[in-house]
Amino acid sequence: MIDLTTTTAFTGLPLTIGRVTLTAFDPGPVTSVAPYPGRDLSRALAPLAFPQPGAISEAAGLRLVWAGRDLAFLMGGAAPDLTGLAATTDQTDGWAWLTLAGRDAVAVLARLCPLDLRAAAFPPGRSARSLVGHMQAIVIRTGPEAFELAVFRSMAGSLLHDLTGAMRGVAARRAL
């Protein structure tokens, strides 16, 4: 019989090349929240606030991460009842999540992503929808030298391949 239990979308992790480490992580339950026009979610989401574009709201071990126009991902716990206020969809198994961290994380990601990754332009605590390689992704800056990256689960192998190549390239350049 086939085992259909949830497993990681990535193999061979954690991986360290040069001054960067790539690690798979489980963000817990992930629910998309798309407010209906004109609806106020402030009471239903309290103490979280629906994030402005590029922002993240955090409270009580939960994160509400901006994920696109009028869309946020609630991560780390069950969604409250938003009936009549927002469309919600379980996204937990639809996305694959990685952390990219280390002294050369910005240089590695810059090889694949068109965002301005300077800390002044994309500081910790910010999120963006962007390309990473050829894939649509959610990019979250979690620290000065750390990012969380999410792609559709079907793209997990491609993301790992592209990031590994960029990590090798940055490490080889540094070794010159």
C-alpha positions as CSV (number, residue, x, y, z in Angstrom):
1,M,0.0,0.0,0.0
2,I,1.2,3.5,-0.8
3,D,2.0,5.8,2.2
4,L,0.2,9.1,1.6
5,T,1.3,10.8,4.9
6,T,2.8,14.2,4.6
7,T,6.5,14.2,4.0
8,T,9.0,16.9,3.1
9,A,9.1,18.1,-0.5
10,F,12.9,18.3,-0.2
11,T,15.6,15.6,0.0
12,G,19.2,16.1,1.0
13,L,18.6,19.0,3.5
14,P,19.9,20.7,5.4
15,L,22.7,21.6,3.0
16,T,25.5,24.0,3.6
17,I,27.7,25.3,0.8
18,G,30.2,28.0,1.5
19,R,28.6,30.5,4.0
20,V,25.0,29.6,3.3
21,T,22.7,26.9,4.7
22,L,19.5,25.7,3.1
23,T,16.9,24.0,5.4
24,A,13.4,22.7,4.8
25,F,10.9,23.8,7.4
26,D,7.3,23.2,8.3
27,P,5.4,26.5,8.9
28,G,2.5,24.6,10.5
29,P,-1.0,25.0,9.1
30,V,-1.2,27.6,6.2
31,T,-4.5,29.2,5.4
32,S,-5.1,31.8,2.6
33,V,-7.3,34.6,3.8
34,A,-8.9,36.8,1.1
35,P,-11.3,39.4,2.7
36,Y,-14.5,40.1,0.9
37,P,-14.8,43.7,-0.3
38,G,-15.7,46.1,2.4
39,R,-15.5,43.6,5.3
40,D,-13.6,44.4,8.5
41,L,-11.5,41.4,9.8
42,S,-10.0,43.3,12.8
43,R,-12.2,41.6,15.5
44,A,-12.1,38.1,13.9
45,L,-8.3,38.2,13.5
46,A,-7.4,40.0,16.7
47,P,-4.7,40.3,18.0
48,L,-3.4,40.0,14.4
49,A,-4.1,42.7,11.8
50,F,-4.6,42.1,8.1
51,P,-1.2,43.1,6.7
52,Q,-0.6,46.0,4.3
53,P,1.3,45.1,1.1
54,G,4.7,43.6,1.9
55,A,4.0,43.5,5.7
56,I,3.7,40.7,8.3
57,S,1.5,40.7,11.3
58,E,2.6,38.5,14.3
59,A,1.0,37.7,17.6
60,A,0.4,34.7,19.8
61,G,2.6,32.4,17.8
62,L,0.8,33.1,14.6
63,R,1.9,35.0,11.5
64,L,-0.3,36.7,8.9
65,V,2.0,37.2,5.9
66,W,1.0,39.4,2.9
67,A,0.9,37.1,-0.1
68,G,-0.6,39.2,-2.8
69,R,-3.3,41.8,-3.5
70,D,-6.0,41.3,-0.9
71,L,-4.5,38.0,0.1
72,A,-2.6,36.9,3.2
73,F,-1.4,33.6,4.5
74,L,-2.2,32.7,8.1
75,M,0.6,30.5,9.4
76,G,1.3,28.6,12.5
77,G,-2.2,27.7,13.7
78,A,-5.8,27.2,12.8
79,A,-7.7,30.0,11.1
80,P,-10.6,31.6,13.1
81,D,-14.1,31.4,11.7
82,L,-14.2,34.0,9.0
83,T,-17.6,33.0,7.5
84,G,-19.1,36.0,5.7
85,L,-15.9,38.0,6.1
86,A,-13.3,36.3,3.9
87,A,-12.7,33.4,1.6
88,T,-10.3,30.9,3.3
89,T,-8.5,28.0,1.8
90,D,-6.2,25.4,3.3
91,Q,-2.8,25.9,1.6
92,T,-0.7,23.7,3.9
93,D,0.1,20.9,1.4
94,G,0.2,23.2,-1.6
95,W,3.5,25.0,-0.8
96,A,7.1,23.9,0.0
97,W,9.0,26.0,2.4
98,L,12.8,26.6,2.8
99,T,15.0,28.8,4.9
100,L,18.1,30.3,3.3
101,A,20.5,31.7,5.9
102,G,24.1,32.7,6.2
103,R,26.6,35.4,5.5
104,D,26.1,35.0,1.7
105,A,22.3,34.5,1.7
106,V,21.7,37.8,0.0
107,A,24.3,37.1,-2.7
108,V,22.8,33.7,-3.4
109,L,19.2,34.9,-3.6
110,A,20.2,37.9,-5.7
111,R,21.4,35.5,-8.5
112,L,17.8,34.2,-8.8
113,C,15.5,36.9,-7.7
114,P,14.9,40.4,-9.2
115,L,14.0,42.0,-5.8
116,D,16.2,44.7,-4.4
117,L,17.5,42.7,-1.4
118,R,19.4,45.4,0.3
119,A,18.3,45.7,3.9
120,A,17.2,49.3,3.4
121,A,14.8,48.2,0.6
122,F,13.7,44.8,1.9
123,P,14.2,44.8,5.7
124,P,13.5,41.9,8.1
125,G,9.8,41.4,8.7
126,R,8.8,42.1,5.0
127,S,7.4,39.8,2.4
128,A,7.1,39.9,-1.3
129,R,5.7,37.9,-4.2
130,S,8.4,37.5,-6.8
131,L,10.3,35.2,-9.1
132,V,13.0,32.9,-7.8
133,G,14.5,31.5,-10.9
134,H,11.5,30.9,-13.2
135,M,9.1,30.1,-10.3
136,Q,6.6,32.3,-8.6
137,A,7.5,32.5,-4.9
138,I,6.8,34.1,-1.6
139,V,10.0,35.7,-0.2
140,I,10.1,36.6,3.5
141,R,13.0,38.4,5.0
142,T,13.4,37.0,8.6
143,G,16.7,38.5,9.5
144,P,19.7,40.4,8.1
145,E,21.0,37.3,6.5
146,A,18.0,35.0,6.5
147,F,15.0,34.4,4.2
148,E,12.0,32.0,4.1
149,L,11.1,31.0,0.6
150,A,7.9,29.2,-0.5
151,V,7.0,27.8,-3.9
152,F,4.2,25.6,-5.2
153,R,5.0,22.1,-4.0
154,S,5.3,20.9,-7.5
155,M,8.3,23.3,-8.0
156,A,10.2,22.1,-4.9
157,G,12.8,20.1,-6.9
158,S,13.4,23.1,-9.2
159,L,13.9,25.5,-6.3
160,L,16.4,23.2,-4.6
161,H,18.3,22.7,-7.9
162,D,18.4,26.5,-8.6
163,L,19.4,27.5,-5.1
164,T,22.1,24.8,-4.9
165,G,23.6,26.1,-8.2
166,A,23.6,29.7,-6.9
167,M,25.1,28.6,-3.6
168,R,27.9,26.8,-5.4
169,G,28.5,29.8,-7.7
170,V,28.7,32.3,-4.8
171,A,31.0,29.9,-2.8
172,A,33.3,29.4,-5.9
173,R,33.5,33.1,-6.5
174,R,34.4,33.7,-2.8
175,A,37.2,31.1,-3.1
176,L,38.9,32.9,-5.9
